[in-house]
């Protein structure tokens, strides 16, 4: 049945029909050109958005690394400030002559003229506290 319908349709072969076919073909070419141009614009826009997105993502990762580095340095700064405070306390104690004399007696086994030092084999931390006790008792 389709064959009969196709055979019944005939194309006019006059000037008006040729102009209409040419006009239709020109419109189709313009439509194809517009679609290609629109596709090219979308491709360029997608490339731009993709490159901007990648750079934003890289900047975000860099920001995260910098924030963790900042947190580490702040924690390290707190530790260093605590150490500085402890060292400043030690410096202020070392300005006291009595404290320096006690330290010299306990660590290096120095003694006054009327003192006798008995070194005991103990741990270094225990030895310091025991030596301080013995020197304090003889004073």
C-alpha positions in Angstrom: 0.0 0.0 0.0 2.9 2.4 0.8 4.3 1.7 -2.6 1.2 2.8 -4.3 1.1 6.1 -2.4 4.7 6.8 -3.2 4.2 6.2 -6.8 1.2 8.4 -6.9 3.2 11.4 -5.6 4.9 13.3 -8.3 7.4 16.2 -8.0 6.6 19.3 -10.0 9.3 20.3 -12.2 8.6 24.0 -12.8 10.4 27.2 -11.8 8.2 27.9 -8.7 8.7 24.4 -7.3 12.5 24.7 -7.8 12.6 28.0 -6.0 10.5 26.6 -3.1 12.9 23.5 -2.9 15.9 25.8 -3.0 14.3 28.1 -0.3 13.6 25.0 1.9 17.1 23.7 1.4 18.6 27.1 2.3 16.4 27.2 5.5 17.6 23.7 6.5 21.2 24.7 6.0 20.6 27.8 8.1 19.0 25.7 10.8 22.0 23.3 10.7 24.4 26.2 10.9 22.6 27.7 13.8 22.6 24.4 15.7 26.3 24.0 15.0 27.0 27.5 16.2 24.9 27.0 19.3 26.8 23.7 20.0 30.1 25.5 19.6 29.1 28.2 22.0 27.9 25.5 24.5 31.2 23.6 24.1 33.3 26.8 24.7 31.1 27.7 27.7 31.5 24.2 29.2 35.3 24.4 28.8 35.4 27.7 30.5 33.1 26.5 33.4 35.1 23.3 33.7 38.5 25.2 33.9 37.1 27.6 36.4 35.6 24.8 38.4 38.9 22.9 38.5 40.8 26.0 39.5 38.3 26.7 42.3 38.6 23.1 43.5 42.4 23.3 43.5 42.2 26.6 45.5 39.9 25.0 47.9 42.3 22.1 48.5 45.2 24.6 48.9 43.1 26.5 51.4 42.4 23.4 53.4 46.2 22.6 53.5 47.0 26.1 54.7 44.3 25.9 57.4 45.8 22.6 58.7 49.3 24.2 58.6 47.9 27.2 60.5 46.4 25.0 63.2 49.7 23.1 63.5 51.7 26.3 63.8 49.3 27.7 66.4 49.6 24.6 68.5 53.4 24.7 68.1 53.4 28.4 69.1 51.5 27.5 72.3 54.1 24.9 73.1 56.9 27.2 72.4 55.3 30.0 74.6 55.0 27.5 77.5 58.6 26.5 77.1 59.6 30.2 77.0 57.6 30.9 80.2 59.4 27.9 81.9 62.8 29.2 80.7 62.0 32.7 82.0 61.1 31.2 85.4 64.4 29.3 85.3 66.3 32.5 84.5 64.6 34.4 87.3 65.5 31.6 89.7 69.1 31.6 88.5 69.4 35.3 89.4 68.9 34.2 93.1 72.3 33.3 94.6 70.9 31.0 97.2 69.1 28.9 94.5 72.3 28.8 92.4 74.3 27.6 95.4 71.7 24.8 96.1 71.8 23.7 92.4 75.6 23.6 92.5 75.6 21.5 95.7 72.9 19.1 94.4 74.1 18.6 90.8 77.8 19.0 91.0 78.4 17.9 94.7 79.9 21.2 95.7 79.9 21.9 99.4 80.6 24.6 101.9 83.7 24.5 104.1 81.8 22.9 107.0 79.7 20.4 104.9 80.4 16.8 104.0 78.9 15.3 100.8 77.8 11.6 100.7 77.0 10.7 97.1 74.5 7.9 96.8 74.0 5.7 93.7 70.4 6.5 92.7 68.4 7.7 89.8 69.4 11.1 88.6 66.0 12.7 89.4 65.9 11.0 92.8 69.5 11.8 93.5 68.9 15.5 93.0 66.0 15.6 95.4 67.9 13.5 98.0 71.1 15.6 97.6 69.0 18.7 98.1 67.6 17.1 101.3 71.0 16.3 102.7 72.4 19.7 102.0 69.4 21.4 103.5 69.7 19.3 106.6 73.3 20.2 107.2 72.6 23.9 106.8 
